[in-house]
C-alpha cells in the first residue's frame, strides 16, 4: 500500500499544547539579539536628524543607568551586515554611552517595506522638522508607488499620483494637499530649507519659493541676507509668478524683498512679571501701555531738567 502524503492542517504545535497561556504568549514574542554596533549601517538617505542636544544627553545617561529598554529594529542586508530601520537615536546613545552592542529585533523586510516602517516609526516623535516630514513623505510615497498593488503592507491598488497622496495622507493624518506641500519643500536649496526648520521662513511661503530655479533661490538667499528679511506669502507668490514668466532677476528679487512688511516692523516686548512691580494695581491691564508711555515721558522731562540745571 502506498504511503499517504502528509497533510499540514496548520494545527497548534505539539509542544504548544502543553504550554500554559503565559508560555504561549512568550513564544510569540519577537526574538531579541545582541548585535555589535560595528555591524550596523545607517539607513540610506535617512531623512530624520539625530541631534546632539539635551534630550540626547538625557538618553545617554538613561542608557548608562538602565540600558536600552526598547530594542532597535534592523533588517539584514545581502552582504550579511545589518541596516537600522528604527532606533537611530537609541543606537547613537549606545555609542555615546560606550556600549559595543545593542539589543535588536531583526525583521525580514524588502527595501520598500523598510522605508515605510522607518517613516512610520519616526513620525511618532514629538517634534518633527518640516525638512524631516518633507523627505520622509517623499521616500514613503515613492515606496508606495514602487509596490504597485501594495500601498502599505496590505494590498490596496495605487491608481494615480493624487490617489497615492490621498492614501498617504490618510495613513499619516495629513490632507492630500498638505502632503503635496511638504514634498515640494524637497525642491528648496539646503540653506533655504534650513531657514524653514529654524522658523525663519514660514511654511506656506516656503512652498511657493520651492518653484524658483536653483539660481533664483541662491539670489533670493543673498537678498534675504542683505535685507535681513524673509518673504511673506504674497511676496513669495509674486516671486513664483515672475519666475514662471522667466523674469525673476536678482534686481526683481531685491525690489520685492526690500518692501516693508507690517509683520517686520520693529517691535519691543517685555515680560509682565518684570513690569508689574512698577505699575499700580489700580491701572487696568488694557491701560498698561499708556501708563508706561507716560512714565517714560515723565522720566525724559526729568532728565532734560537735570541737564539744564547742571549746565548753569
C-alpha positions as CSV (number, residue, x, y, z in Angstrom):
1,X,0.0,0.0,0.0
2,X,1.4,3.4,-1.0
3,X,2.2,5.8,1.8
4,X,-0.3,8.7,2.2
5,X,1.0,12.2,1.6
6,X,1.4,14.2,4.8
7,X,-1.2,17.0,5.1
8,X,-0.4,20.2,7.0
9,X,-3.6,21.1,8.8
10,X,-1.9,24.1,10.4
11,X,-2.8,22.7,13.9
12,X,-1.3,24.0,17.1
13,X,2.3,22.7,17.6
14,X,2.6,19.6,19.8
15,X,4.8,21.3,22.3
16,X,2.5,24.3,22.5
17,X,-0.4,22.1,23.5
18,X,1.2,21.6,26.9
19,X,2.1,25.3,27.4
20,X,0.1,27.5,29.7
21,X,-1.2,30.8,28.5
22,X,1.8,32.7,29.6
23,X,4.1,30.3,27.8
24,X,2.1,30.6,24.6
25,X,2.3,34.4,24.8
26,X,6.1,34.4,25.4
27,X,6.6,32.0,22.4
28,X,5.0,34.6,20.1
29,X,7.2,37.4,21.2
30,X,9.9,38.6,18.8
31,X,13.4,37.3,19.4
32,X,15.8,39.9,20.6
33,X,19.5,39.6,19.6
34,X,22.6,41.5,20.9
35,X,24.1,42.9,17.7
36,X,27.6,44.6,17.6
37,X,27.3,48.3,16.7
38,X,30.2,47.8,14.3
39,X,27.9,45.6,12.2
40,X,25.1,48.1,11.8
41,X,24.9,50.6,8.9
42,X,22.8,53.7,8.6
43,X,19.6,53.7,6.7
44,X,20.3,55.1,3.2
45,X,19.2,58.8,2.8
46,X,17.7,58.7,6.3
47,X,15.5,61.9,6.5
48,X,15.3,62.2,10.3
49,X,18.1,64.0,12.1
50,X,19.9,62.7,15.2
51,X,20.6,65.8,17.2
52,X,23.3,66.2,19.9
53,X,21.1,68.1,22.3
54,X,19.9,68.0,25.9
55,X,17.4,65.2,25.0
56,X,20.3,63.1,23.7
57,X,22.3,63.8,26.8
58,X,19.4,62.5,28.9
59,X,19.0,59.4,26.7
60,X,22.7,58.7,27.0
61,X,22.5,58.9,30.8
62,X,19.5,56.7,30.8
63,X,21.3,54.1,28.7
64,X,24.3,54.2,31.1
65,X,22.0,53.6,34.1
66,X,19.3,51.2,32.7
67,X,20.5,50.1,29.3
68,X,18.2,50.1,26.2
69,X,14.6,49.4,27.2
70,X,13.1,49.3,23.7
71,X,15.2,47.3,21.2
72,X,16.1,48.8,17.8
73,X,14.7,47.3,14.6
74,X,17.1,46.0,12.0
75,X,17.0,44.4,8.6
76,X,19.8,42.1,7.4
77,X,21.4,43.1,4.1
78,X,22.5,40.9,1.3
79,X,26.2,41.2,2.5
80,X,25.3,39.9,5.9
81,X,25.6,43.2,7.7
82,X,22.6,45.0,9.3
83,X,20.7,48.2,8.4
84,X,18.9,50.2,11.1
85,X,15.3,50.7,10.4
86,X,14.0,52.1,13.7
87,X,16.0,53.4,16.7
88,X,18.6,55.7,15.2
89,X,18.7,57.8,18.4
90,X,19.0,54.8,20.6
91,X,21.9,53.4,18.6
92,X,23.7,56.7,18.8
93,X,23.1,56.8,22.6
94,X,24.6,53.4,22.9
95,X,27.6,54.6,21.0
96,X,28.0,57.7,23.2
97,X,27.5,55.6,26.3
98,X,30.4,53.4,25.4
99,X,28.4,50.3,24.7
100,X,29.6,47.9,21.9
101,X,26.3,46.0,21.3
102,X,22.7,46.9,21.1
103,X,19.5,44.8,21.7
104,X,17.7,44.4,18.3
105,X,14.8,42.8,16.7
106,X,15.6,41.6,13.2
107,X,12.9,41.8,10.6
108,X,12.7,40.4,7.0
109,X,11.8,43.4,5.0
110,X,12.1,44.5,1.4
111,X,13.7,47.9,0.7
112,X,10.2,49.5,0.3
113,X,8.8,47.8,3.4
114,X,11.8,49.0,5.3
115,X,11.2,52.6,4.1
116,X,7.6,52.5,5.1
117,X,8.4,51.1,8.6
118,X,11.2,53.6,9.0
119,X,8.9,56.6,8.3
120,X,6.1,55.2,10.4
121,X,8.3,54.7,13.5
122,X,10.0,58.1,13.2
123,X,6.7,60.0,12.8
124,X,5.9,59.1,16.4
125,X,8.4,61.7,17.6
126,X,7.0,64.6,19.5
127,X,8.9,67.2,17.4
128,X,9.4,66.7,13.7
129,X,11.1,69.3,11.5
130,X,9.5,70.4,8.2
131,X,12.5,69.0,6.3
132,X,12.1,65.7,8.0
133,X,8.5,65.4,7.0
134,X,9.3,66.6,3.5
135,X,11.9,63.9,2.7
136,X,10.2,61.1,4.7
137,X,6.9,61.7,2.9
138,X,8.7,61.7,-0.4
139,X,10.5,58.5,0.4
140,X,7.4,56.7,1.6
141,X,5.3,57.9,-1.4
142,X,7.9,56.6,-3.8
143,X,8.0,53.3,-2.0
144,X,4.2,53.0,-2.2
145,X,4.3,53.6,-5.9
146,X,7.0,51.0,-6.5
147,X,5.0,48.5,-4.6
148,X,2.4,48.6,-7.4
149,X,-0.6,46.9,-6.0
150,X,0.6,47.5,-2.4
151,X,0.3,50.9,-0.7
152,X,1.5,49.8,2.7
153,X,1.9,46.2,3.9
154,X,-1.6,45.3,2.8
155,X,-3.0,45.2,-0.7
156,X,-4.8,48.4,-1.9
157,X,-4.2,49.4,-5.5
158,X,-2.5,52.7,-6.3
159,X,-4.4,54.2,-9.2
160,X,-2.7,57.6,-9.6
161,X,-0.3,60.1,-8.1
162,X,-3.2,62.1,-6.5
163,X,-4.6,58.9,-5.1
164,X,-1.2,57.9,-3.7
165,X,-1.0,61.3,-2.0
166,X,-4.5,60.8,-0.6
167,X,-3.8,57.4,0.8
168,X,-0.5,58.5,2.3
169,X,-2.3,61.5,3.9
170,X,-4.9,59.1,5.4
171,X,-2.2,57.0,6.9
172,X,-0.2,59.8,8.5
173,X,-3.1,62.1,9.4
174,X,-2.5,64.8,6.7
175,X,-4.6,66.1,3.8
176,X,-3.5,65.2,0.3
177,X,-2.7,68.8,-0.4
178,X,-0.6,69.1,2.8
179,X,1.4,66.0,1.7
180,X,2.0,67.7,-1.7
181,X,3.1,70.9,0.0
182,X,5.6,69.1,2.3
183,X,7.1,67.2,-0.6
184,X,7.5,70.4,-2.5
185,X,9.9,71.6,0.2
186,X,12.4,69.0,-1.1
187,X,12.9,71.3,-4.1
188,X,14.4,74.0,-1.9
189,X,18.2,74.5,-1.7
190,X,19.6,73.3,1.7
191,X,20.2,76.8,3.0
192,X,16.5,77.9,2.5
193,X,15.3,74.6,3.9
194,X,17.3,75.1,7.0
195,X,15.6,78.5,7.4
196,X,12.3,76.8,7.3
197,X,13.4,74.3,10.0
198,X,14.5,77.3,12.1
199,X,11.2,79.1,11.6
200,X,12.9,82.0,9.8
201,X,10.8,81.3,6.7
202,X,7.1,80.3,7.2
203,X,5.8,77.0,5.7
204,X,3.4,78.4,3.1
205,X,5.8,81.0,1.6
206,X,8.5,78.2,1.5
207,X,6.2,76.0,-0.6
208,X,5.8,78.9,-3.2
209,X,9.6,79.5,-3.1
210,X,10.2,75.9,-4.0
211,X,9.1,76.6,-7.6
212,X,12.0,79.0,-8.1
213,X,15.0,77.7,-10.0
214,X,18.2,76.9,-8.1
215,X,19.9,80.1,-9.4
216,X,16.9,82.2,-8.4
217,X,16.9,80.6,-4.9
218,X,20.5,81.4,-4.4
219,X,19.8,85.0,-5.5
220,X,16.9,85.1,-3.0
221,X,19.2,83.8,-0.3
222,X,21.7,86.7,-0.9
223,X,18.8,89.2,-0.8
224,X,17.5,87.7,2.4
225,X,20.9,88.2,4.0
226,X,21.3,91.7,2.6
227,X,17.8,92.9,3.7
228,X,17.6,90.9,6.9
229,X,14.1,90.0,5.8
230,X,12.2,86.9,4.5
231,X,9.3,86.8,2.0
232,X,5.8,87.0,3.2
233,X,3.2,84.7,1.4
234,X,2.1,87.4,-1.0
235,X,5.7,88.2,-1.8
236,X,6.6,84.6,-2.3
237,X,3.6,84.2,-4.7
238,X,4.8,87.2,-6.7
239,X,8.4,85.7,-6.8
240,X,6.9,82.5,-8.1
241,X,4.9,84.3,-10.8
242,X,7.9,86.3,-12.0
243,X,9.9,83.0,-12.1
244,X,7.2,81.3,-14.1
245,X,7.3,84.2,-16.6
246,X,11.1,84.0,-16.8
247,X,11.5,87.5,-15.4
248,X,12.8,86.9,-11.9
249,X,16.2,88.6,-12.0
250,X,18.3,89.4,-8.9
251,X,17.1,93.1,-9.2
252,X,13.4,92.0,-9.1
253,X,14.0,89.8,-6.1
254,X,15.7,92.7,-4.4
255,X,12.9,95.1,-5.2
256,X,10.2,92.7,-3.8
257,X,12.1,91.7,-0.7
258,X,13.1,95.3,0.0
259,X,9.4,96.2,0.5
260,X,8.5,96.9,4.2
261,X,6.0,94.4,5.6
262,X,3.8,95.1,8.6
263,X,5.0,92.0,10.4
264,X,8.6,93.0,10.1
265,X,8.3,96.4,11.7
266,X,10.4,96.7,14.8
267,X,8.6,95.5,17.9
268,X,9.7,95.7,21.6
269,X,8.2,93.3,24.1
270,X,8.5,93.0,27.9
271,X,7.8,90.2,30.4
272,X,4.8,91.2,32.5
273,X,6.4,89.9,35.7
274,X,9.2,92.5,35.2
275,X,6.9,95.4,34.7
276,X,4.1,94.6,37.2
277,X,6.0,95.7,40.4
278,X,6.3,99.2,39.0
279,X,2.7,99.6,37.8
280,X,0.0,100.4,40.4
281,X,-2.6,97.7,40.8
282,X,-5.3,100.3,40.1
283,X,-4.1,100.5,36.4
284,X,-6.2,98.2,34.2
285,X,-4.3,95.7,32.0
286,X,-5.5,97.4,28.8
287,X,-4.1,100.8,30.1
288,X,-0.6,99.4,30.9
289,X,0.9,100.7,27.6
290,X,-0.4,104.2,28.2
291,X,0.9,104.1,31.8
292,X,4.4,103.1,30.6
293,X,4.5,105.8,27.9
294,X,3.5,108.5,30.4
295,X,6.1,107.2,32.9
296,X,8.8,107.4,30.1
297,X,7.7,110.9,29.1
298,X,8.0,112.0,32.8
299,X,11.4,110.4,33.1
300,X,12.6,112.1,29.9
301,X,11.4,115.5,31.1
302,X,13.2,114.9,34.4
303,X,16.5,114.1,32.6
304,X,16.2,117.2,30.5
305,X,15.6,119.3,33.5
306,X,18.6,117.8,35.3
307,X,20.8,118.5,32.3
308,X,19.7,122.2,32.3
309,X,20.4,122.5,36.0
310,X,23.9,121.0,35.5
311,X,24.6,123.4,32.7
312,X,24.1,126.5,34.9
